[in-house]
Amino acid sequence: MTRVIFVRHGQTSWNQEGKYQGHSDISLNERGIRQGNLVAKRLANEKISAIYSSDLLRAQQTAEAIADYHGLPVITKPEFREINFGIWEGLTYQEIMADWSEILTAMYSKPGEIGPPQGESFQVVKQRVTRSLQECIAKHQEQTIVLVSHGGTMRVLLCAALGIGLDKIWSMRQDSSAINIIEYIDNRAVVSLVNDTWHVKDI
């Protein structure tokens, strides 16, 4: 059994402004840094064997805060990036709806099949993240590891763990610095925690 603690990165200025980030490399804002420190403090007493992260700065900064408590390096993997939103990155939902309403509406109804212009679908995200996750699990049998990633990526992994279609990804919240825990036992996945943010309830 491998226990994986998934953490969504802390808040960025683009999160605050409602902009689609995707592969854009945006750093944490002041609130996001505080969230990263608080999630790190919460995980300080966990027996963690390795810390993996998306190679995007917002995830790395969150992962490094966690790593400081454990004396571990952060292992970055581009496969754990957020979905690539293509030409929509840096735009808000309202701005995208103004010019690409049909594509955006289709993407929300069929996220596994349709992606943004010059971006990728959630099916492509699923292929890259599940393959890389399986490699991590194989290396850490009977251990607990941390994986710091992104909201869309985490929703995809939860759908995969629960054996449900990607059309359900928008039915799951993933707030800034949220913790999710999934235990991988042979060919089964047991979801034991989803979108837990009590560590930041006071900010």
DAHUCOR-V360807 format. One record per pair of residues at least 24 apart in sequence whose C-alpha atoms are under 10 Angstrom apart, sorted by the first residue. I is the first residue (numbers start at 0). J is the second residue. D is the distance in Angstrom with one decimal. If there is no record, write none. Layout:
BEGIN
i:I j:J d:D
i:I j:J d:D
END
This chain:
BEGIN
i:0 j:136 d:8.5
i:0 j:137 d:9.7
i:0 j:139 d:8.6
i:0 j:140 d:5.7
i:0 j:141 d:5.0
i:0 j:142 d:7.3
i:0 j:143 d:9.0
i:0 j:182 d:6.7
i:0 j:183 d:5.5
i:0 j:184 d:4.5
i:0 j:185 d:6.7
i:0 j:186 d:9.8
i:0 j:187 d:9.5
i:0 j:188 d:9.5
i:1 j:135 d:9.3
i:1 j:136 d:6.1
i:1 j:137 d:8.4
i:1 j:138 d:9.3
i:1 j:139 d:6.3
i:1 j:140 d:5.2
i:1 j:141 d:5.2
i:1 j:142 d:5.3
i:1 j:143 d:6.0
i:1 j:144 d:7.7
i:1 j:181 d:8.5
i:1 j:182 d:5.8
i:1 j:183 d:5.2
i:1 j:184 d:6.7
i:1 j:185 d:9.0
i:1 j:188 d:9.6
i:2 j:47 d:9.5
i:2 j:136 d:8.5
i:2 j:139 d:8.8
i:2 j:140 d:8.6
i:2 j:141 d:7.6
i:2 j:142 d:6.3
i:2 j:143 d:4.6
i:2 j:144 d:6.4
i:2 j:145 d:8.6
i:2 j:180 d:7.2
i:2 j:181 d:6.1
i:2 j:182 d:4.4
i:2 j:183 d:6.3
i:2 j:184 d:8.7
i:2 j:188 d:9.7
i:2 j:189 d:9.4
i:2 j:190 d:9.9
i:2 j:191 d:9.9
i:3 j:47 d:9.5
i:3 j:49 d:9.9
i:3 j:50 d:9.8
i:3 j:132 d:9.5
i:3 j:135 d:9.6
i:3 j:136 d:8.3
i:3 j:139 d:9.7
i:3 j:142 d:8.5
i:3 j:143 d:5.8
i:3 j:144 d:5.1
i:3 j:145 d:5.7
i:3 j:146 d:7.0
i:3 j:179 d:8.3
i:3 j:180 d:5.8
i:3 j:181 d:5.5
i:3 j:182 d:6.2
i:3 j:183 d:7.8
i:3 j:190 d:9.9
i:4 j:42 d:9.3
i:4 j:45 d:9.9
i:4 j:47 d:9.3
i:4 j:50 d:9.4
i:4 j:143 d:7.3
i:4 j:144 d:6.2
i:4 j:145 d:4.7
i:4 j:146 d:6.2
i:4 j:147 d:8.4
i:4 j:178 d:6.8
i:4 j:179 d:5.9
i:4 j:180 d:4.6
i:4 j:181 d:6.7
i:4 j:182 d:8.7
i:4 j:192 d:9.0
i:5 j:50 d:10.0
i:5 j:51 d:9.5
i:5 j:52 d:9.6
i:5 j:144 d:8.6
i:5 j:145 d:5.8
i:5 j:146 d:4.8
i:5 j:147 d:5.8
i:5 j:148 d:7.2
i:5 j:149 d:9.4
i:5 j:153 d:7.5
i:5 j:156 d:9.6
i:5 j:176 d:9.5
i:5 j:177 d:8.1
i:5 j:178 d:5.7
i:5 j:179 d:5.0
i:5 j:180 d:6.0
i:5 j:181 d:7.9
i:5 j:192 d:9.6
i:5 j:193 d:9.2
i:5 j:194 d:9.5
i:6 j:35 d:9.5
i:6 j:38 d:8.3
i:6 j:39 d:9.9
i:6 j:52 d:9.2
i:6 j:58 d:8.8
i:6 j:61 d:8.5
i:6 j:62 d:8.5
i:6 j:65 d:10.0
i:6 j:145 d:7.3
i:6 j:146 d:6.2
i:6 j:147 d:4.7
i:6 j:148 d:6.2
i:6 j:149 d:7.9
i:6 j:150 d:9.2
i:6 j:153 d:8.4
i:6 j:173 d:9.4
i:6 j:174 d:9.7
i:6 j:175 d:8.7
i:6 j:176 d:5.9
i:6 j:177 d:5.6
i:6 j:178 d:4.7
i:6 j:179 d:6.4
i:6 j:180 d:8.7
i:6 j:194 d:8.8
i:6 j:195 d:9.5
i:7 j:35 d:9.4
i:7 j:38 d:9.8
i:7 j:52 d:9.9
i:7 j:57 d:9.5
i:7 j:58 d:7.4
i:7 j:61 d:8.4
i:7 j:62 d:9.6
i:7 j:146 d:8.6
i:7 j:147 d:5.7
i:7 j:148 d:5.2
i:7 j:149 d:5.1
i:7 j:150 d:6.2
i:7 j:151 d:9.5
i:7 j:152 d:9.1
i:7 j:153 d:7.4
i:7 j:173 d:7.2
i:7 j:174 d:7.2
i:7 j:175 d:5.9
i:7 j:176 d:4.7
i:7 j:177 d:5.3
i:7 j:178 d:6.8
i:7 j:179 d:8.5
i:7 j:194 d:8.8
i:8 j:32 d:9.4
i:8 j:34 d:8.4
i:8 j:35 d:7.2
i:8 j:38 d:9.6
i:8 j:52 d:9.5
i:8 j:53 d:9.6
i:8 j:55 d:9.9
i:8 j:56 d:9.4
i:8 j:57 d:6.1
i:8 j:58 d:4.9
i:8 j:59 d:8.2
i:8 j:60 d:8.0
i:8 j:61 d:5.6
i:8 j:62 d:7.9
i:8 j:147 d:6.4
i:8 j:148 d:6.2
i:8 j:149 d:6.2
i:8 j:150 d:8.2
i:8 j:173 d:9.9
i:8 j:174 d:8.8
i:8 j:175 d:5.9
i:8 j:176 d:5.0
i:8 j:177 d:7.8
i:8 j:178 d:9.7
i:9 j:33 d:8.0
i:9 j:34 d:5.5
i:9 j:35 d:5.6
i:9 j:36 d:9.2
i:9 j:37 d:9.9
i:9 j:38 d:9.0
i:9 j:57 d:7.0
i:9 j:58 d:7.6
i:9 j:60 d:8.6
i:9 j:61 d:6.4
i:9 j:62 d:9.9
i:9 j:147 d:9.9
i:9 j:148 d:10.0
i:9 j:149 d:9.4
i:9 j:174 d:8.5
i:9 j:175 d:4.8
i:9 j:176 d:4.7
i:9 j:177 d:8.4
i:10 j:34 d:7.5
i:10 j:35 d:8.7
i:10 j:57 d:8.1
i:10 j:58 d:10.0
i:10 j:61 d:9.7
i:10 j:174 d:8.8
i:10 j:175 d:5.5
i:10 j:176 d:7.5
i:11 j:57 d:7.3
i:11 j:175 d:9.0
i:13 j:88 d:9.9
i:13 j:89 d:7.5
i:13 j:90 d:9.2
i:13 j:91 d:9.1
i:14 j:91 d:9.9
i:14 j:175 d:8.8
i:16 j:89 d:9.6
i:16 j:90 d:9.4
i:16 j:91 d:7.7
i:17 j:89 d:9.0
i:17 j:90 d:8.0
i:17 j:91 d:5.5
i:17 j:92 d:7.3
i:17 j:93 d:9.4
i:18 j:87 d:8.8
i:18 j:88 d:7.1
i:18 j:89 d:5.3
i:18 j:90 d:5.0
i:18 j:91 d:4.4
i:18 j:92 d:7.2
i:18 j:93 d:9.6
i:18 j:94 d:9.4
i:18 j:95 d:9.9
i:19 j:82 d:9.9
i:19 j:83 d:9.6
i:19 j:84 d:7.1
i:19 j:85 d:9.7
i:19 j:86 d:9.9
i:19 j:87 d:6.7
i:19 j:88 d:5.0
i:19 j:89 d:5.5
i:19 j:90 d:5.8
i:19 j:91 d:6.2
i:19 j:92 d:7.6
i:19 j:95 d:9.5
i:20 j:81 d:8.1
i:20 j:82 d:8.8
i:20 j:83 d:8.3
i:20 j:84 d:7.3
i:20 j:85 d:9.6
i:20 j:87 d:8.4
i:20 j:88 d:5.3
i:20 j:89 d:6.1
i:20 j:90 d:8.3
i:20 j:91 d:9.6
i:20 j:149 d:10.0
i:21 j:55 d:9.6
i:21 j:80 d:7.8
i:21 j:81 d:5.2
i:21 j:82 d:5.3
i:21 j:83 d:4.8
i:21 j:84 d:5.2
i:21 j:85 d:7.8
i:21 j:87 d:8.7
i:21 j:88 d:6.2
i:21 j:89 d:8.7
i:21 j:118 d:9.0
i:21 j:119 d:10.0
i:21 j:149 d:8.9
i:21 j:150 d:9.9
i:21 j:151 d:8.9
i:22 j:54 d:9.7
i:22 j:55 d:7.3
i:22 j:77 d:9.7
i:22 j:80 d:6.8
i:22 j:81 d:6.2
i:22 j:82 d:7.0
i:22 j:83 d:5.4
i:22 j:84 d:7.3
i:22 j:85 d:8.3
i:22 j:88 d:7.9
i:22 j:118 d:9.5
i:23 j:55 d:7.9
i:23 j:56 d:9.3
i:23 j:57 d:9.9
i:23 j:80 d:10.0
i:23 j:81 d:9.2
i:23 j:83 d:8.5
i:23 j:84 d:9.0
i:23 j:85 d:9.5
i:23 j:88 d:6.9
i:23 j:89 d:7.9
i:24 j:54 d:9.0
i:24 j:55 d:5.5
i:24 j:56 d:5.9
i:24 j:57 d:7.3
i:24 j:58 d:9.6
i:25 j:55 d:7.6
i:25 j:56 d:6.3
i:25 j:57 d:6.1
i:25 j:58 d:9.5
i:26 j:55 d:8.4
i:26 j:56 d:5.5
i:26 j:57 d:4.7
i:26 j:58 d:8.5
i:26 j:59 d:9.1
i:26 j:60 d:7.7
i:26 j:61 d:9.9
i:27 j:56 d:7.8
i:27 j:57 d:5.3
i:27 j:58 d:8.5
i:27 j:59 d:9.7
i:27 j:60 d:7.3
i:27 j:61 d:8.3
i:28 j:57 d:9.0
i:30 j:175 d:9.8
i:30 j:202 d:8.2
i:31 j:57 d:8.5
i:31 j:60 d:9.3
i:31 j:61 d:8.3
i:31 j:175 d:7.6
i:31 j:176 d:8.0
i:32 j:57 d:9.3
i:32 j:60 d:7.8
i:32 j:61 d:7.4
i:32 j:64 d:8.6
i:32 j:176 d:9.8
i:33 j:61 d:9.6
i:33 j:64 d:9.8
i:33 j:176 d:9.8
i:33 j:199 d:8.6
i:33 j:202 d:8.5
i:34 j:61 d:8.2
i:34 j:64 d:9.8
i:34 j:175 d:7.6
i:34 j:176 d:6.1
i:34 j:177 d:9.3
i:34 j:196 d:9.5
i:34 j:198 d:8.2
i:34 j:199 d:6.3
i:34 j:200 d:9.9
i:34 j:202 d:8.3
i:35 j:60 d:7.6
i:35 j:61 d:4.8
i:35 j:62 d:7.8
i:35 j:63 d:8.7
i:35 j:64 d:6.1
i:35 j:65 d:7.5
i:35 j:175 d:9.0
i:35 j:176 d:6.5
i:35 j:177 d:9.9
i:35 j:199 d:9.3
i:36 j:60 d:9.7
i:36 j:61 d:7.6
i:36 j:62 d:9.7
i:36 j:63 d:9.4
i:36 j:64 d:5.8
i:36 j:65 d:7.4
i:36 j:67 d:9.8
i:36 j:176 d:9.6
i:36 j:198 d:9.8
i:36 j:199 d:9.7
i:37 j:61 d:9.9
i:37 j:64 d:8.9
i:37 j:65 d:9.1
i:37 j:176 d:8.7
i:37 j:196 d:9.9
i:37 j:197 d:9.8
i:37 j:198 d:6.1
i:37 j:199 d:6.6
i:37 j:202 d:9.9
i:38 j:62 d:9.6
i:38 j:64 d:8.4
i:38 j:65 d:7.3
i:38 j:176 d:6.5
i:38 j:177 d:8.1
i:38 j:178 d:8.1
i:38 j:196 d:8.4
i:38 j:197 d:9.3
i:38 j:198 d:6.2
i:38 j:199 d:7.6
i:39 j:63 d:8.8
i:39 j:64 d:5.7
i:39 j:65 d:4.2
i:39 j:66 d:7.8
i:39 j:67 d:8.2
i:39 j:68 d:7.2
i:39 j:69 d:9.7
i:39 j:176 d:9.5
i:39 j:198 d:9.4
i:40 j:64 d:8.6
i:40 j:65 d:7.4
i:40 j:67 d:9.8
i:40 j:68 d:7.7
i:40 j:198 d:8.6
i:41 j:65 d:9.0
i:41 j:178 d:9.9
i:41 j:197 d:9.5
i:41 j:198 d:6.6
i:41 j:199 d:9.8
i:42 j:66 d:9.7
i:42 j:68 d:8.4
i:42 j:69 d:9.4
i:42 j:145 d:9.5
i:42 j:178 d:9.7
i:42 j:198 d:9.9
i:43 j:67 d:9.0
i:43 j:68 d:5.7
i:43 j:69 d:7.2
i:44 j:68 d:8.5
i:44 j:69 d:8.8
i:45 j:69 d:8.9
i:45 j:143 d:8.3
i:45 j:144 d:9.5
i:45 j:145 d:9.9
i:46 j:142 d:8.3
i:46 j:143 d:6.7
i:46 j:144 d:8.5
i:47 j:71 d:8.8
i:47 j:142 d:7.3
i:47 j:143 d:5.2
i:47 j:144 d:5.4
i:47 j:145 d:7.1
i:48 j:139 d:7.7
i:48 j:141 d:9.9
i:48 j:142 d:6.4
i:48 j:143 d:5.9
i:48 j:144 d:5.6
i:48 j:145 d:8.2
i:49 j:73 d:7.7
i:49 j:74 d:7.9
i:49 j:135 d:9.3
i:49 j:138 d:9.9
i:49 j:139 d:8.3
i:49 j:142 d:8.8
i:49 j:143 d:7.6
i:49 j:144 d:5.0
i:49 j:145 d:6.4
i:49 j:146 d:8.6
i:50 j:74 d:6.2
i:50 j:75 d:8.7
i:50 j:143 d:9.3
i:50 j:144 d:5.9
i:50 j:145 d:4.7
i:50 j:146 d:6.0
i:50 j:147 d:7.8
i:51 j:75 d:5.8
i:51 j:76 d:7.2
i:51 j:79 d:8.9
i:51 j:132 d:9.7
i:51 j:135 d:8.6
i:51 j:144 d:7.7
i:51 j:145 d:6.0
i:51 j:146 d:4.7
i:51 j:147 d:6.3
i:51 j:148 d:8.7
i:52 j:76 d:6.1
i:52 j:77 d:8.3
i:52 j:78 d:9.3
i:52 j:79 d:6.8
i:52 j:80 d:8.5
i:52 j:145 d:8.1
i:52 j:146 d:5.4
i:52 j:147 d:4.6
i:52 j:148 d:6.0
i:52 j:149 d:9.6
i:53 j:77 d:5.5
i:53 j:78 d:7.0
i:53 j:79 d:4.6
i:53 j:80 d:5.0
i:53 j:81 d:8.1
i:53 j:146 d:8.1
i:53 j:147 d:6.5
i:53 j:148 d:5.5
i:53 j:149 d:8.0
i:53 j:152 d:9.9
i:54 j:78 d:8.4
i:54 j:79 d:7.5
i:54 j:80 d:6.8
i:54 j:81 d:10.0
i:54 j:147 d:9.6
i:54 j:148 d:8.9
i:55 j:79 d:9.0
i:55 j:80 d:6.8
i:55 j:81 d:8.7
i:55 j:148 d:8.8
i:55 j:149 d:9.6
i:57 j:147 d:9.5
i:57 j:148 d:8.8
i:57 j:149 d:9.0
i:58 j:146 d:9.3
i:58 j:147 d:5.8
i:58 j:148 d:5.8
i:58 j:149 d:7.3
i:58 j:176 d:9.7
i:59 j:147 d:7.5
i:59 j:148 d:8.7
i:60 j:147 d:9.5
i:61 j:147 d:7.2
i:61 j:148 d:9.2
i:61 j:176 d:8.1
i:62 j:145 d:8.4
i:62 j:146 d:7.9
i:62 j:147 d:5.9
i:62 j:148 d:8.9
i:63 j:147 d:9.7
i:65 j:145 d:8.8
i:65 j:147 d:9.5
i:66 j:145 d:9.4
i:73 j:145 d:9.7
i:73 j:146 d:9.5
i:73 j:147 d:9.6
i:74 j:146 d:9.3
i:75 j:146 d:9.5
i:75 j:147 d:9.4
i:76 j:128 d:9.6
i:76 j:131 d:8.2
i:76 j:146 d:10.0
i:76 j:148 d:9.9
i:77 j:127 d:9.3
i:77 j:128 d:9.2
i:77 j:131 d:9.5
i:78 j:124 d:8.2
i:78 j:125 d:9.8
i:78 j:126 d:9.3
i:78 j:127 d:5.6
i:78 j:128 d:5.5
i:78 j:129 d:9.0
i:78 j:130 d:8.6
i:78 j:131 d:6.5
i:78 j:132 d:8.9
i:78 j:148 d:9.9
i:78 j:152 d:9.7
i:79 j:124 d:8.5
i:79 j:125 d:9.8
i:79 j:127 d:7.6
i:79 j:128 d:5.6
i:79 j:129 d:9.0
i:79 j:131 d:7.7
i:79 j:132 d:8.4
i:79 j:146 d:8.6
i:79 j:147 d:8.3
i:79 j:148 d:6.1
i:79 j:149 d:7.9
i:79 j:152 d:7.0
i:79 j:153 d:9.2
i:80 j:124 d:8.5
i:80 j:127 d:9.3
i:80 j:128 d:8.2
i:80 j:147 d:9.6
i:80 j:148 d:6.6
i:80 j:149 d:6.9
i:80 j:150 d:9.9
i:80 j:151 d:9.1
i:80 j:152 d:7.1
i:81 j:121 d:9.7
i:81 j:124 d:7.9
i:81 j:128 d:9.6
i:81 j:148 d:7.2
i:81 j:149 d:5.4
i:81 j:150 d:7.2
i:81 j:151 d:6.0
i:81 j:152 d:5.5
i:81 j:153 d:8.8
i:82 j:114 d:9.1
i:82 j:115 d:9.7
i:82 j:118 d:7.8
i:82 j:119 d:6.6
i:82 j:120 d:7.5
i:82 j:121 d:6.8
i:82 j:122 d:9.8
i:82 j:123 d:8.6
i:82 j:124 d:6.1
i:82 j:125 d:9.5
i:82 j:149 d:8.6
i:82 j:150 d:9.2
i:82 j:151 d:6.4
i:82 j:152 d:6.8
i:82 j:155 d:9.9
i:83 j:114 d:8.6
i:83 j:115 d:8.0
i:83 j:116 d:9.7
i:83 j:117 d:8.2
i:83 j:118 d:4.9
i:83 j:119 d:5.5
i:83 j:120 d:8.1
i:83 j:121 d:9.2
i:83 j:123 d:9.8
i:83 j:124 d:8.5
i:83 j:151 d:10.0
i:84 j:114 d:7.6
i:84 j:115 d:5.6
i:84 j:116 d:7.6
i:84 j:117 d:7.5
i:84 j:118 d:4.8
i:84 j:119 d:6.8
i:84 j:120 d:8.8
i:85 j:114 d:8.7
i:85 j:115 d:6.0
i:85 j:116 d:5.7
i:85 j:117 d:4.6
i:85 j:118 d:3.9
i:85 j:119 d:7.4
i:86 j:115 d:7.3
i:86 j:116 d:6.1
i:86 j:117 d:6.2
i:86 j:118 d:7.2
i:87 j:115 d:7.0
i:87 j:116 d:7.6
i:87 j:117 d:8.9
i:87 j:118 d:8.4
i:88 j:115 d:9.6
i:88 j:118 d:9.4
i:106 j:166 d:9.4
i:107 j:166 d:7.8
i:107 j:167 d:9.7
i:107 j:168 d:9.1
i:107 j:169 d:7.7
i:108 j:165 d:9.6
i:108 j:166 d:6.5
i:108 j:167 d:9.2
i:108 j:169 d:9.2
i:109 j:164 d:9.9
i:109 j:165 d:7.8
i:109 j:166 d:5.9
i:109 j:167 d:9.4
i:110 j:164 d:9.6
i:110 j:165 d:6.4
i:110 j:166 d:6.0
i:110 j:167 d:8.9
i:110 j:168 d:8.0
i:110 j:169 d:9.1
i:111 j:155 d:9.7
i:111 j:164 d:8.3
i:111 j:165 d:5.6
i:111 j:166 d:6.8
i:111 j:167 d:9.9
i:111 j:168 d:9.5
i:112 j:165 d:9.2
i:112 j:166 d:9.5
i:121 j:151 d:8.2
i:121 j:152 d:8.4
i:121 j:154 d:9.7
i:121 j:155 d:7.2
i:121 j:165 d:7.3
i:121 j:166 d:9.5
i:121 j:168 d:9.2
i:122 j:155 d:8.5
i:122 j:165 d:7.6
i:124 j:151 d:8.8
i:124 j:152 d:7.0
i:124 j:155 d:7.6
i:124 j:156 d:9.5
i:125 j:151 d:9.9
i:125 j:152 d:7.7
i:125 j:153 d:9.8
i:125 j:154 d:9.7
i:125 j:155 d:6.0
i:125 j:156 d:7.2
i:125 j:158 d:9.4
i:125 j:159 d:8.0
i:125 j:165 d:8.9
i:126 j:155 d:9.7
i:127 j:152 d:10.0
i:128 j:152 d:7.4
i:128 j:153 d:9.3
i:128 j:155 d:8.5
i:128 j:156 d:7.6
i:129 j:155 d:8.8
i:129 j:156 d:7.1
i:129 j:159 d:8.1
i:129 j:160 d:9.8
i:132 j:156 d:9.2
i:133 j:183 d:9.5
i:136 j:182 d:9.9
i:136 j:183 d:7.8
i:136 j:184 d:9.8
i:140 j:183 d:9.2
i:140 j:184 d:9.3
i:140 j:185 d:9.8
i:141 j:183 d:9.7
i:141 j:184 d:9.4
i:143 j:180 d:10.0
i:143 j:182 d:9.0
i:145 j:178 d:9.9
i:145 j:179 d:10.0
i:145 j:180 d:9.3
i:146 j:178 d:10.0
i:146 j:179 d:9.8
i:147 j:176 d:9.0
i:147 j:177 d:9.9
i:147 j:178 d:9.3
i:148 j:176 d:9.6
i:149 j:173 d:8.4
i:149 j:174 d:9.6
i:149 j:175 d:8.9
i:149 j:176 d:9.4
i:149 j:177 d:9.9
i:150 j:174 d:7.4
i:150 j:175 d:8.2
i:150 j:176 d:9.7
i:150 j:177 d:9.1
i:150 j:194 d:10.0
i:153 j:177 d:10.0
i:153 j:179 d:8.5
i:153 j:193 d:9.9
i:153 j:194 d:9.7
i:154 j:193 d:9.9
i:156 j:181 d:9.5
i:157 j:181 d:8.4
i:157 j:188 d:9.5
i:157 j:190 d:7.9
i:157 j:193 d:8.6
i:159 j:188 d:8.7
i:160 j:187 d:7.9
i:160 j:188 d:5.3
i:160 j:189 d:7.2
i:160 j:190 d:7.1
i:161 j:187 d:9.3
i:161 j:188 d:7.3
i:161 j:189 d:7.9
i:161 j:190 d:7.5
i:162 j:187 d:9.8
i:162 j:188 d:9.0
i:175 j:199 d:9.2
END
